[in-house]
Structure formats: C-alpha cells, structure tokens
Amino acid sequence: MDHIRTTALRSSLEGYVASLVRPVRVGRDRGSAVVHLDSNGKVASVRGGDSSWAPATLVSPSTHMVEAGRRAMTRALEHRYVPLVCTDGQGQVLGTIGIDDLMLALCTSSSGAMSR
C-alpha cells in the first residue's frame, strides 16, 4: 500500500519543484548552515557549490519547474547555478533544489513542461 501512495504522490507532484526539494541545514551560523537566516529569521543567502554565499532565490513547492528554471537561468552569471531555496507559505525553509536536479527533471518531464 505504501508503494501505491508514494507513486500517486510523485505523479501528483510531477512538473512542480516540490518533488525535487532536498533537506538542508538552516540557521544563523554560516559555519554549519547551507541556508543562512538573518537576525529576523528570514532567508538571507544560500551556500553555493564552491562554498561561497549568494543571495537566495526563493520558490514555493507549487512553483512549476519551467518557472523555477527560468528564474534560475536569468540570475547573474555568478549565481546562476546556486541552489534555489524552497519555502512554505510562512517563509520556513523546506530545503533546496539543485539546478542540476531541476534541469534533469525538466529534460525528462512527461508533463510537456518544456513546451510551456
């Protein structure tokens, strides 16, 4: 029964970034966090693949993959491949979305995402 639920959940998320979110460490300590919070608890920056910090680009779980890809690829070149930060309606971090994961999902999507 769990397999049926999992398969149904994945198919209902197809085309949306919710299916790509990976949990990460969040906090004010830049030494241990991947997503850095400011003094008000809001997302301030995200650590890139080279361990440098970049301004965070936020998406919600219901953001379509095409829109997320468009937003990622229109960022400044030095931040283009930094992960996106997925937050809920209250601004709580759910995790990050790697740009490589996003691009692979777009390439293999059966929802016709590339034509939107």
N, C-alpha and C positions, 0 to 999 in steps of 0.2 A: 504493500500500500504506500509506503514512503516513496518508492520509485515513481509511482503514478503522480503523487503530489509534487515531487521535485520536477518531474518532466513538465507537468502543467504549469508550474510556477515559471520555469525557464521560458516556456513558449509564450507566456503572457508578458514577459519582460523583453522579448526579442525586439530589437530596434531601439531600446532605451538604455541609458547608461547604468541603470540600477543593476543590470546583470554583470557589469564589469568592475564594480566597486571592490577594492581590497582594503581591509582594515589596516590602520597605521597608528603609530604613537602620536598623540596630540598633547600639546602643553605649552607652557611659557618658557621651559628650559630648552634652549636651542641645542644643547649638547645631546639630548636624548630624543627630542621630538622630530617628527617628519613634517608635521603641520604645526606652525608656530602661532600661538594666540597672543593678542595684545593684552594690555592691562585690563580691558573690559571684557575679556573672554571671547572676542571676535577673531575670526581667522585673519591673520596678518600676512603670512607668507608660507611658502612650501619649499621643501628641500628638493633640489634637482638631482639628477643622476651623478653630477660631479661634486655633490655635497654643498654647492653654493645655494643661497637663498634667493627666491624670486617672488614677485607679487603673486598672490593666489588668484586663479581664475575659478570661480565657484559655479557649480552646476547642481541641479536638483536631480533626484533619482528618476524623475519623469522627463528629463531632457532627452530629446531624440539624439541618437548617435550622430546623425548628419549635422545637427546644430552644434553639438559638442565639438565635432571635428572642425567645423567652420570656425568656431571661436578659438580653438587651439591654434589653428594654422594662420590666423590673422593677428596673432600676438607678435610682439617684437621678436626678431630672429633669435636673440639670445635666450628668450623664454619659451620659444615655440614647442620644445619637447619636454618641458617641465610637466609633471603630472597635474591633472585637474583635481580640484577638491570638491567632493560631493557632500552637500549639507542638506539637512532636513528643513522643514518649514520654520523651525525656531533658530536656525543657524548652527545647530550642533553638527559636528563633523561625523559623517558616516564612514569616510575613507577616501582614498584617492583612486584615480583612474589613470593608468599608464597610457601614454599616447600610442605606444606600440600595440597595446591591447585594443585600444579604440580603433586604430587603423585596420588591424587584422579582423576585428569584428565587422567593420564596415565592408571589407572585401568579401567576407563570407556570408553576409546577411542575406537571408532569403525573403526578407520583407520588402524588397525593392528599394531599400534605403538609398542606394546610390543615385536613383533617378529623381529624388526629391529636390 
